[in-house]
Amino acid sequence: MKNNILDQKFLNLIGIAKRAGKIVTGEDIILNSIKKNKVHFLLIASDTGSSVYKKI
């Protein structure tokens, strides 16, 4: 039960950040943001390909 509440709070936080325009998606955009030191937190999906994972 407690784990579900934490999961929901985390998803709510991601939703707020997305609506605020603070989330970046897409390989090229993410790499450019990293180079410009604009990334503060990075989530990588578990099904991300190894080549993309190595680039990031």
VMD Tcl script that draws the C-alpha trace (Angstrom):
set ca {
  {0.00 0.00 0.00}
  {2.72 2.48 0.99}
  {4.68 1.68 -2.18}
  {1.65 2.53 -4.34}
  {1.31 5.89 -2.62}
  {4.98 6.69 -3.27}
  {4.65 5.58 -6.90}
  {1.61 7.82 -7.37}
  {3.34 10.81 -5.75}
  {6.35 10.32 -8.01}
  {4.14 10.14 -11.10}
  {2.28 13.26 -9.96}
  {5.60 15.09 -9.63}
  {6.60 14.04 -13.15}
  {3.24 15.28 -14.43}
  {3.71 18.66 -12.79}
  {7.21 18.98 -14.27}
  {5.89 18.05 -17.72}
  {3.12 20.66 -17.57}
  {5.72 23.22 -16.47}
  {7.81 22.42 -19.54}
  {10.73 21.11 -17.50}
  {10.86 17.63 -19.04}
  {12.84 16.87 -22.16}
  {12.32 13.73 -24.25}
  {14.09 12.34 -27.26}
  {17.67 11.17 -27.68}
  {19.06 14.18 -29.56}
  {17.36 16.76 -27.35}
  {18.55 15.00 -24.21}
  {22.14 14.80 -25.46}
  {22.11 18.53 -26.33}
  {20.69 19.37 -22.90}
  {23.39 17.32 -21.20}
  {26.10 19.12 -23.18}
  {24.65 22.48 -22.10}
  {24.55 21.38 -18.42}
  {20.77 21.80 -18.29}
  {20.03 18.29 -17.00}
  {19.54 17.96 -13.26}
  {17.88 14.56 -13.15}
  {17.80 11.81 -15.76}
  {15.42 8.86 -15.94}
  {16.30 6.08 -18.34}
  {13.71 3.43 -19.21}
  {14.65 -0.16 -18.50}
  {14.01 -1.09 -22.15}
  {16.41 1.51 -23.55}
  {18.76 0.10 -26.16}
  {22.39 -0.41 -25.25}
  {23.66 2.03 -27.91}
  {21.50 4.87 -26.56}
  {22.44 3.95 -23.00}
  {26.16 4.21 -23.87}
  {25.69 7.61 -25.55}
  {23.99 9.06 -22.50}
}
mol new
graphics top color blue
foreach p $ca { graphics top sphere $p radius 0.5 }
foreach p [lrange $ca 0 end-1] q [lrange $ca 1 end] { graphics top cylinder $p $q radius 0.2 }
display resetview
